[in-house]
Amino acid sequence: MKKFLGYFLQGLILFIPLIITFVILLKLFNFFAGLFSFFGFSNNFFLNTLLGFSGTLLFIVFLGILASSFIFIRVFNYLEDKLEHVPFVRHIYSPIKDFTNAFVGNKKRFDKPVLVLTNPLSNIQEMGFITQEDLSDIGENEKVAVYMPLSYSLSGKLIIVPKEHIKPIKMNPTDAMKFIVSGGLTDIDK
């Protein structure tokens, strides 16, 4: 049963992004197919389907070309900078951007798995990731920031903990995250 749940969670982690991608592509396809039908290019269902598929494919390629162009990158960075200064929007956009970059961006932050002694009397440890080792800006020179993901959830908590309560783990960060999110059900690769 434990192995089954581990496989189920790994499949779910793989399946969810695929489904989201599929739904977005399907919505794009329906939009373009409906657009060609609306303007009456053809009354033939198969031709409209082919035109919708071609339109979707060309749109995605166009976005790829646009996203890799120097001008688009400059415009996107400019707009992103402006978004991060809008009073209400910055409190939503910036944390979401930082959180997604921590998992998939060039600035992966969850790369230092650790055990944190959270209850010294009972010798209870929790697993997390060091996110900041220098907390001198907030006056905590001898402490580090550790993000503690919650099992079966995409949320977690941030704790500030003394360095002596931290024990680094020699573990692949991806395996550590799967282990935490699965509630310890996934097998750890040696």
N, C-alpha and C positions, 0 to 999 in steps of 0.2 A: 504494500500500500504506500509506503514511504517513497519507493522508487517511482511508482505511478504518479504521485503528486508532484515529485520533482520534474518528471518528464512533462506533465501537464503544464506546470508553470513555465518551463523553458519554451514549450510550444506556444503558450499564450504570449510570452515576451516577443517571440518571433512573429506571431500571427497578427497581433494588434497593429503594428506599423504597416504590414502588408494590406490589411483590410482598410485602414485609413487611406492609404495610397490608392487602392482599388476604387474606393467610393469617390475620391476626388477625380480620378480619371473617368469614372462613369458619369459623374455630374458634368464634367467638361464635354464628354462625348455627347451626352443628351442635349447640352446647350447648343453645340455646333450642328447636330442633326436637326434639332428643332429650328435653328436659325435658317438652315437651307430649306426646310419644309415651309416655314413661314413666308419666306420670300418667293416661294414657288419655283425654285430652280427645276424641280422635278416632282412628279406625282408618284414616281417609282420608289417604293420603300427601300429596295436594295441600293439604289443609287444614292438616296439620302443617307443611308447607313455608311456607304463608302465615302461620301463627301464629309460626313460627320467624323468618321475615323481619320480621314486625311486632314481635316481642319484641326482636330485635337493634336495629331502628330506634329503638324507644322507649328501650331501654337507653342507646344512644349519645346520644340527645337528653337523657335524664335526666342523664348524665354531663356534658354540655355546660352544662346549667342549674346543676348542682351546682358545677362548676368555676368558673362566673362569679359565684357567690354570695359575699357578704362573709364569711359564717360559714365556708364551706369554705376560702376563702383563708386565713383566720386559723388554722383547724385544720391545714391543710396546712403553713403556715409554722411552726407550733408543732412538728408532727411532724418536719419537715425539720430544725429546729434541734436537736431531741433526737437525730436520726440522726447529725448531725454531731458529737455529743459522745460517742457510744458508741465505746469504745476500738478495736475491730477494724473495725467497720462504717465509721467515718469515713474510714479509709484507702482504702476502696473507693468509697464513695458520693461523697465530696467531689471527688476527681479526675474521676470520670465526669461528675458534674454540671457541673463547670467546663469540661470538654472539650466537652460537648454545647452548653453556653451559648456557648462560643467560636465555634461554627459557626452555631447557629440561634437563640440567645437574644437578649434585648434588649442584652446586653453582648458583642456580637461583638468578639472580640479579634484575629482575624486580618485586620486592616484596614490594615496598613502593610507592604506587600511591599518587600523589600530584597534587594540582592545583598551577600553577605558574602565578603570576601577571605579564603579559608581557607588558601591556599598562596601567600604573597607571591613566593617564588622562581620559581614557574611561572605566576604571575598567574592562578590558578584561583579562580573565584568560584562560590558556591552560592547558591541562592535560598531565602529564608525569610521569616518575618514577625516583626517586633519585637513582643514580648509585654510587656516591662517596660523602660521607659526610665530609671527611677530605681532603682538597685541600692544606694543608700546604706545600706539596712538590713543588707546583707551586707558592707559595707565596700568596695564596688566603684563608686566615684563616676564614673569615666571609662569605664565599660563598660555595655553594654545586654544584655538577654536576647533571644535570637532563637530561635524555634522553626523547625526545619528538617524539614518533612514529607519522608517517603521516597516515592519513586516506586513505583507499583503497590501501595500499602499505606496503611492508615489509621494507621500509626505514624510516629514521627519522633524527633528528638532535640532537646534544649535545649542551646544553647551560649551561653557568656558571652564576649562579644567586645568589643574596644576600639571606641569610637565612630568612630574614623578608618578602620576597616575596613568600615564600613557605607556603602552607597550606595543611597538611596531610589530606587524604581522608580515611574514614572508609569504605573501599570497597575491595572485593576480588580482588587480582591482576589480575587474569585471566579474571574476568568480566570487569575490567578496561581496559585491553588490547583489548578485544572484542568491548567494547564501543568506544574506540578511533579508532580502525581500521575500524569499520563499519561507521564511521562518525557520531556517536551518534544515530544510528538507532536501535541497539539492546536494549532490555529492561534490566534494571538493577535489579538483584535479590535483594530483601530486606533482 
